[in-house]
């Protein structure tokens, strides 16, 4: 069964054009870590989401957060507060330790191969890498547990937010910070996890264990039901 719904955006100024040439991840692919500590890659092939288990040992005692940077790289924040980058070699992932002191990070989402967003203690920061070194640009406060449930990067200059009031907001870079465009006031009332796929696609796991796929269509966000049984998903990336 496929259930599709269109969500009309509240009236407001037009958002910038979407950067469809860059994306946080290729269409139809995301990572999941389940409560048994298994790392899975989900691929959308011929209209069906299919998992491939890539390894085990990714339980809460070792891994706290993950996010993809691109198809071959993802970031992990470890239970000990470390930051690691994992690179796919074609047969396995290889770890490169990036630093320590990430124990207070609450949310993490990739924007591209060399950039990601972090929410820590109610503050939002953008991290960019140049010459192998990560540098932080603080964006602003107001990203508390009550105001922001989850975020998902769509491209280098665009991400979506599931708000604490159940709303869906999209944020576009203005060069020095981000401008908010409210897309709906209640569409995300049960959101638990998000993962960005492309500038026009992301996936959501809701509190009731359903997987939803969102896509940009005719100037608004639409979604359709993918399946149930996602209560066992601990992390998406």
C-alpha positions in Angstrom: 0.0 0.0 0.0 1.2 3.5 -0.9 -0.2 6.5 0.9 0.8 9.9 -0.5 0.0 13.3 1.0 0.8 16.8 -0.1 1.6 19.3 2.6 0.7 22.9 1.6 3.3 25.5 2.8 2.0 28.5 4.8 2.1 31.7 2.8 5.5 33.4 3.0 8.3 34.8 0.9 9.7 32.4 -1.7 12.7 30.3 -0.6 16.0 30.3 -2.6 16.3 27.8 -5.5 17.2 24.3 -4.5 20.8 23.3 -5.0 20.0 20.1 -6.9 23.6 19.7 -8.1 24.9 18.9 -4.6 23.4 16.6 -1.9 24.1 15.1 1.4 23.7 11.6 0.0 22.8 9.9 -3.3 19.1 9.2 -4.0 17.7 6.2 -2.4 20.3 5.4 0.3 20.7 5.9 4.0 22.3 4.2 7.1 20.6 2.7 10.1 21.9 1.3 13.4 19.4 -0.9 15.2 19.1 -1.7 18.9 21.1 -4.9 18.4 24.1 -2.8 17.3 23.9 -3.7 13.6 24.9 -1.2 11.0 22.7 -1.4 7.8 22.7 0.4 4.5 19.3 0.8 2.9 19.0 1.1 -0.8 16.0 2.0 -2.9 15.9 -0.4 -5.8 13.0 -0.8 -8.2 10.7 0.9 -5.7 11.6 -1.2 -2.7 13.9 -0.4 0.3 16.3 -3.2 0.8 18.8 -3.5 3.7 22.4 -4.7 3.6 24.0 -5.4 7.0 27.6 -4.0 7.0 28.7 -4.9 10.5 27.9 -5.3 14.2 29.1 -3.8 17.4 27.5 -0.4 17.0 25.4 -0.5 20.2 24.8 2.5 22.6 27.9 1.4 24.5 30.1 2.4 21.6 28.1 4.7 19.2 25.9 7.7 20.1 25.2 9.5 16.8 25.9 9.0 13.1 25.4 11.0 10.0 26.4 10.5 6.3 28.7 13.0 4.5 28.3 11.2 1.2 28.0 7.7 -0.2 31.4 6.6 1.0 31.8 8.5 4.3 29.9 8.9 7.5 30.7 10.5 10.9 30.2 8.8 14.2 30.2 10.4 17.7 31.2 7.6 20.1 29.8 7.0 23.5 33.1 8.3 24.9 32.7 11.6 23.1 35.0 11.0 20.2 34.5 12.0 16.6 35.4 9.5 13.9 35.0 9.5 10.1 34.4 6.1 8.5 35.3 5.5 4.8 34.0 2.7 2.7 36.8 0.9 0.8 34.5 -1.3 -1.3 34.4 -4.2 1.2 34.5 -2.6 4.7 34.6 0.7 6.6 37.9 2.1 7.8 37.9 4.5 10.8 39.8 7.8 11.0 39.7 9.5 14.4 38.9 13.2 14.0 39.0 14.4 17.6 37.5 14.3 21.1 35.3 16.4 23.3 32.0 15.8 21.5 30.1 14.4 24.5 27.6 17.2 24.6 26.5 17.0 21.0 22.8 16.3 20.8 22.1 16.4 17.0 24.3 15.9 14.0 23.6 16.0 10.3 25.9 16.0 7.2 25.7 18.6 4.5 28.3 17.3 2.1 31.8 15.6 2.1 33.4 18.5 4.0 30.6 20.0 6.1 28.0 19.1 8.8 25.8 20.7 11.4 25.9 20.2 15.1 23.5 21.0 17.9 25.0 21.3 21.3 23.5 22.8 24.5 20.9 24.6 22.5 23.4 26.1 20.0 23.7 25.4 16.3 27.1 25.3 14.7 28.3 24.6 11.1 31.6 22.7 10.7 33.6 22.8 7.5 36.8 21.0 6.6 39.7 22.6 4.8 43.1 21.0 4.5 42.0 18.1 6.7 41.1 20.5 9.6 37.6 21.0 10.9 36.6 24.6 11.7 33.4 25.7 13.6 31.2 28.6 12.7 28.6 29.3 15.4 25.1 30.0 13.9 22.9 30.7 16.9 21.0 29.6 20.0 17.4 28.4 20.3 17.9 24.8 19.3 16.9 23.2 22.6 15.3 19.8 23.1 11.9 21.4 23.4 12.3 23.5 20.2 14.1 21.0 17.9 13.4 17.2 17.7 15.6 16.3 14.7 17.4 17.9 11.7 18.4 16.4 8.3 20.9 17.9 5.8 19.7 18.1 2.2 22.6 19.9 0.6 25.5 22.2 1.4 23.1 25.1 2.0 19.8 23.5 3.0 18.4 21.4 5.9 15.0 20.5 7.4 14.0 20.6 11.0 11.3 18.7 12.9 10.3 21.3 15.5 9.2 20.6 19.1 5.7 21.8 18.2 5.4 19.2 15.4 6.2 21.6 12.6 8.3 21.1 9.5 10.8 24.0 8.8 13.3 24.3 6.1 16.5 26.4 6.5 18.5 27.9 3.7 22.0 29.4 4.0 22.1 33.2 3.5 25.9 33.3 3.6 26.3 34.2 7.3 23.5 32.1 8.9 20.3 30.5 7.9 16.8 31.7 7.0 13.8 29.7 8.1 10.8 28.8 5.9 8.0 27.1 7.7 6.6 24.3 5.6 3.9 22.9 7.9 2.8 23.5 11.4 1.9 19.9 12.5 3.2 17.4 9.9 6.0 16.2 12.2 4.2 15.7 15.4 5.4 12.1 15.8 8.9 12.4 14.4 11.7 10.4 16.1 14.5 10.2 13.5 15.4 11.9 10.2 17.9 11.3 7.5 18.6 13.5 4.4 18.9 11.8 1.0 19.0 14.6 -1.6 18.0 18.2 -1.9 14.5 17.0 -2.6 14.2 13.9 -0.5 14.5 12.8 3.2 13.2 9.9 5.3 11.5 10.0 8.7 11.0 7.3 11.4 7.9 8.2 13.5 7.2 7.3 17.1 4.8 4.6 16.1 7.4 2.7 14.1 6.6 3.8 10.6 9.0 4.8 7.9 8.0 7.8 5.7 9.7 9.1 2.6 9.4 12.8 1.9 9.9 14.5 -1.5 9.6 18.0 -2.9 6.8 18.3 -5.5 5.1 21.2 -7.1 6.5 23.7 -4.6 5.7 21.8 -1.4 6.8 18.8 0.6 4.8 15.6 0.1 5.2 12.3 1.9 4.3 8.6 1.5 4.2 5.7 3.8 6.9 3.1 3.2 6.4 0.5 5.9 6.2 -0.4 9.6 8.5 -2.2 12.0 10.9 0.7 12.5 10.7 0.7 16.3 14.0 -1.2 16.2 15.8 1.7 14.5 18.1 3.4 17.0 19.9 5.8 14.7 19.6 7.0 11.1 22.4 8.7 9.1 
